[in-house]
């Protein structure tokens, strides 16, 4: 790929990353770093007819769960969704940053002096 094409790609990725950074910087809290699970627990004989909701998260290598009261369900759901949005934006930001690193390396290689590799059999 030509250096001009690589520079154009870099500018595109930087613009995308800036948009994601705006999302990450904006106010998201309060958030909860957990997933909301809907479960129909009960006994072997009698299952629940209505679901029970639990917050689920990893702590010290173990999965923890906490019951969520029905009256708190809407607020809790909103807080976990905010965390999911934030986490997804972070994943995109990391991916774009890694892509930028690769393209910067390609740009550096594309701009190397061609005589350097040919002298004394360098590759």
C-alpha positions in Angstrom: 0.0 0.0 0.0 1.3 3.5 -0.9 2.2 5.9 1.9 -0.5 8.3 0.9 -3.2 5.6 1.1 -1.8 4.6 4.6 -2.0 8.2 5.7 -5.6 8.5 4.5 -6.5 5.3 6.4 -4.7 6.7 9.6 -6.8 9.9 9.4 -10.0 7.9 9.0 -9.2 5.7 12.0 -8.2 8.6 14.1 -11.5 10.3 13.3 -13.4 7.2 14.3 -11.4 6.9 17.5 -12.1 10.5 18.4 -15.9 9.8 18.0 -15.6 6.8 20.3 -13.6 8.9 22.8 -16.4 11.4 23.0 -18.7 8.6 23.9 -16.3 7.3 26.6 -15.7 10.7 28.1 -19.4 11.7 28.4 -21.1 11.1 31.7 -22.3 7.5 32.1 -22.7 7.0 35.7 -24.1 5.5 37.7 -23.2 2.2 36.1 -23.0 -1.4 37.4 -20.3 -3.7 36.1 -22.5 -6.7 36.0 -25.0 -8.6 33.9 -28.7 -8.9 34.6 -30.0 -12.5 34.5 -33.6 -13.6 34.3 -34.1 -17.0 35.9 -37.1 -19.2 36.6 -35.9 -21.0 39.7 -37.9 -23.2 42.0 -38.0 -26.7 43.2 -38.0 -29.8 41.0 -41.7 -30.1 41.5 -42.8 -26.5 41.3 -41.1 -24.0 39.0 -41.6 -20.2 39.3 -44.2 -18.7 37.0 -42.6 -15.3 37.1 -38.9 -14.7 36.6 -36.5 -13.7 39.3 -33.7 -11.2 38.4 -30.1 -11.4 39.5 -27.0 -9.3 39.1 -24.1 -11.5 38.0 -20.4 -10.5 38.1 -17.0 -12.0 38.5 -15.1 -11.3 41.7 -11.7 -12.9 42.6 -12.2 -15.6 40.0 -15.7 -16.6 41.2 -19.1 -15.8 39.8 -21.2 -13.8 42.2 -25.0 -13.3 42.1 -27.3 -10.9 43.9 -31.0 -10.9 43.8 -32.6 -7.8 42.4 -36.0 -6.7 43.8 -38.7 -6.1 41.3 -39.1 -2.5 42.5 -35.3 -1.9 41.7 -35.4 -3.8 38.4 -35.8 -0.8 36.1 -33.0 1.3 37.7 -30.7 -1.7 37.8 -31.4 -2.6 34.2 -30.6 0.9 33.1 -27.3 0.9 35.1 -26.1 -2.4 33.6 -27.0 -1.2 30.1 -24.9 1.9 30.6 -22.0 -0.3 31.6 -22.5 -2.5 28.5 -22.5 0.6 26.2 -19.3 1.9 27.9 -17.6 -1.5 27.7 -18.5 -1.9 24.0 -17.1 1.5 23.2 -13.9 0.7 25.1 -13.5 -2.5 23.0 -14.0 -0.5 19.8 -11.4 2.1 20.9 -8.9 -0.6 21.7 -9.4 -2.3 18.3 -9.0 0.9 16.4 -5.8 1.8 18.5 -4.3 -1.6 17.6 -5.2 -1.1 13.9 -3.6 2.3 14.0 -0.4 0.8 15.4 -0.2 -1.7 12.5 -0.8 0.9 9.9 1.8 3.3 11.4 4.3 0.4 11.2 3.3 -0.2 7.6 3.8 3.5 6.9 7.2 3.4 8.4 8.2 0.4 6.3 6.8 2.0 3.2 8.9 5.1 3.7 12.2 3.3 4.2 15.1 4.0 1.9 15.1 1.3 -0.8 18.9 1.5 -1.0 19.2 0.4 2.6 17.8 -3.0 1.9 19.8 -3.6 -1.2 23.2 -2.6 0.3 25.1 -5.6 1.6 22.1 -7.9 1.2 19.9 -6.5 4.0 16.3 -7.5 4.1 
